[in-house]
Amino acid sequence: MSRRAAPLLFGGLASVVGYLAFVEFTSGVLQGYYTPMLTDIARHLGVGDADVNWLEGAQLMLSAMVVPALSKLGDQIGHRRILLLSTAVTFAASLMLAFSPVFWLFLIAWAVQGFYVVWLPLEIALVYIRSRHLAQQQGDRIAGGAPALTRRAAGVLVGALELGAISGALVGGALIDSLSLQVVLLIPAVVVGICWIVIAVGVKETPGASPENWRASAFDFRGLVTITLALIAVMGGFFLLRASGIDTGSPMFWAAAGAMLLGAVGVWAFVRIELAHADPIIDMRMFADSRLWPVFATAGLFGVSVLGAQAPLSTFARTDPSVTGYGLGTSGFETSLIIGVYLIAMVIGALLVPTVSRLTTPRWALLIACLLVALGFGLFLPFHDTYLQVIANMVIVGLGSGALVASLPAAAAAAAPEGQTGVATGLTNSVKTVGGAAASCVFGIALSTFAAGASATGTAGSFEGYMTVWIVCSATGLAAAALMLFVPTRAFNDAV
C-alpha cells in the first residue's frame, strides 16, 4: 500500500492500524501454531489424544468470561491499557506452557493464554473511537465517516489474523518435526513478547480514557463472580464425567451430575442478576429479541464445529493407521498443510458472503453456509481414509465456516437495537465460544469413552469417538440451517 493510499483508506489511522494488524497476526499465530503438534503435546505430558480436548474446552470457557469483563473495563479505563494487560498475561501463560511438566499445570497455562481473545474487540473499539474523532475533525473529507473507517480497518485486522493463523500452522508443523517440543513451545512466547512492545510503542490510548473513570461500585462484580463459579462447576462436572464414564452405579457419575446441576443453577442466578443490574456485563434481554436470538442460537451451534472439532481433527490426522487401523499417520508439517488449506477456504468463504447475499438474501447466505458445514463433516463418515479425502472435506467445511464467521457478526449488528451494536456482536462471539467449550468437553468424553469391543489403541482416541465428533458437527450444521427456515422473517433482514 502506497503512502498516498493509506491515508485515503484509513483517514489518518494507517499507523495505528498497522500496529494493531501485528497484534492480530500474533493472535492468529497462537490460534494456528499449536494445532499440528497436539499429539506431540499429549505424548510429552503422558496423556491420551482425547485429553487434549480439555485444553480447548478450558481455554474457551475462560474466554467466555474474559471477553465481556475486559471489554467493559476497556471502555472505562482505556482499551490500550487492557490490551497491554491481556498481552502481558498471555505472554506469561505462553512462557509457562514451555516449562509445564505435568498435564494439570499445562492445562492451567493453556486456559490463561486465552486472554488473547479480547484483543480484537478492544482493537475494533479503539479504532472506532479514534476514527470518530478524526471524522469529527475532517468532516466530509472521510467518506462514510467513522463506521466506514472502522470497517476498512476491521478487514485489515481480520486479514492479518488469518495470515497469522496460516503462518503459525505451517511454521509449527515444520518445527515440531525437527526441534524439541520445549524449544518449539518457547517460540509463541517470544512472538507475544514482541507484540507487547509493539502495543507499548505504537498504540496510543483512546481519547478520554482514564483509570479515574472506573467506579468499582458500579462494576458488575456479582454477575462476573456468579458466571465464573457456574462455568467452573459445569467444567468440573465434565471432568468428573470423563473419569467415571456413563456409569450410573458410580458415585463419581452422580458427583458429575450434581456439579452440572449446580452450574445450571448458577447460570439461572446469573440471568436474574444481569436483568436487575443497571449496567450488566451481559445484557440478557437481547436473548429475548426475536431478531437476535436466531443469530445467537446459530452462533452457539456453529461454535460446536468451528471451535470444538479442531483438536479431534488434528489428532485423527496424526494417528498412525498401521497401529490403529484408522487415521492418516501424517507428520506435523503434513497436518499443518491440512489446517492451512482449511483456513484459506475460510477466507474464500468469507469473501463470497457479500456476493451470495446479493444474489439471494442474507438469510439464504447463512443457510447455505450452515449446509456446507453439515455436508463437509457428513462426508467424513464415509470418506476419511486418505489425505486427499480429508482435505476435500475440510475445504467444504472451511467455505461454510468462513461465511459464517463473516456473516454472523454482521447479522447481529443489523438486528441489534440502536446503541447496542457492539454488545450484540460481542455476545455472538461469547455464545459461539460457550458452544465450542461444551463441545470440546463432550468430544473429549466421546474419544475416551467407548463401548466394549470398540476400537482404541494405546493413547489414540477411539474410532467411534471420532465418528461421534463428525456426526455431532454435521447435525449441528443441519440444525442451524433448519433454524434459518423457521425464524421470524425480519430476523436476517430479508427485506433488504
Secondary structure by P-SEA (a helix, b strand, c coil): ccaaaaaaacccaaaaaaaaaaaaaaaaaaaccccccaaaaaaaaccccccaaaaaaaaaaaaaaaaaaaaaaaacccaaaaaaaaaaaaaaaaaaaaccccaaaaaaaaaaaccccaaaaaaaaaaaaaaaaaaaaacccccccaaaaaaaaaaaaaaaaaaaaaaaaaaaaaaaacccaaaaaaaaaaaaaaaaaaaacccccccccccccccccccaaaaaaaaaaaaaaaaaaaaaaaacccccccaaaaaaaaaaaaaaaaaaaaaaaaaaccccccccccccccccaaaaaaaaaaaaccccaaaaaaaaaacccccccccccccaaaaaaaaaaaaaaaaaaaaaaaaaaaaccaaaaaaaaaaaaaaaaaacccccccaaaaaaaaaaaaaaaaaaaacaaaaaaaaccccaaaaaaaaaaaaaaaaaaaaaaaaaaaaaccccccccccccccaaaaaaaaaaaaaaaaaaaaaaaccccccccccc
